[in-house]
Amino acid sequence: MDAAFEKQLAALSMYERAILMYCLHTYFNSGNYTTQFPLGDLLPDFAGMFDANPKINVFTKLNELEMMIDTKPVKVFKAMTYVKPSRQLVMTLNEQADLKALLAAVDN
């Protein structure tokens, strides 16, 4: 991991880091790049913010997380959306990101 990426990881809130870990572990257990995180059940205060304004992104640092792959910046997430009826944060990991290295970094 390069220093700039480690700095980005260090800047994540504990909630963002937990969500990232959840997505990565779900991916490695299922092989599915898209994860439906039950925001309403696990973090109801954050779900309430999205319910009030679906365009808000309280997880900006997580959404903008980038790592260097072959000297090119690659976003970790392709997409991050909130589904109001089910109160889920739906996130799609980028298959170009080094997910194994990322998992090792967030698990330590």
N, C-alpha and C positions, 0 to 999 in steps of 0.2 A: 504494500500500500504506500502511495506517495504521501508526503507530509500535508499537502493541500487537502487531500481526501480525508485523512485522519482528523484534520482540523474541522472539516464539515461534520464528521461523525460526532466529534466532541461537542459541537454546537447544538446538536439535537436535544430536544427536551426528553425527559424520561418517557413521556407518552409517545413521542415520535420514534424513539429507539425501540420501545416495546412493540409498536405497530410494525416497524421494519423487521424485527425479529420474528414476529408472528407471520408476516408475509413470506420471509425466507424459509422458515421451518415448514410452513404449509406447502411451499413450492417443492422442497426436497422430500416431503412425504407423499406428495401427489403427482408432481411433474407438471402441474397446471400453473401457468404463468399468472393467471388472474385469481385474485383472492377477494372474497367478500368478508370484510372485517365488520363484526356486529357492533358498530359504534354506539348505537342506542342502548345496547345491553351493557357494554363494558365501560363506556365513557359517556354517560347520558348528558353531562354538561356540554361537551363538545357537540354531540348530536343536536342539542337544543340550539346551539349557535347556527348550525347548518339548517335546521328547521326554520329558524327565523329569517335566514338569508342564504339560500342554496349556492349563491355565487361566492360566498366568503370562503377563504381557504386558510384555516387556522394551522394547517400543516405545510406551510410554504417551504420551509427548509427541507422537509422530507420530499416534497414534490420536485424540488430543484437539485436534489442530491446527484452529483456527477462524479464519475471516476474516470481515470485515464486508461484507455485501452489502445495500445499501439500508437501512442502519442496523440490520440484524439479523445476529447471529452465525450463521455457516453452517459446519458441520464440513466439512473437506476430504474426509474419508473417511466413507462410509456404513457400511462394514463392514471388519473386519480379522480374519481367522481363520487358524489354522494347521492344515494338513492333514498329519497325522502319517505316513500311509503313503507319500506322495510327498515329504514334508518341504518343502512349499511354504507360503509366506505368501500367502494369497489376500486381495487388497484391492480394494474397490470405491470408486472416486472418486465424490464427490457431484456430480451434474450441475448443481446450483445454485451451486457454487463458481466463482469466476472463474479457470478453469484456465490461460488465456493469461497473465494477470497473475502467477499463481503460477509458471508456467514461467519467465517473464522474471526473476522475483525469485530463483529458485534457480539459474538458469544464470549469474547475475552473481556 
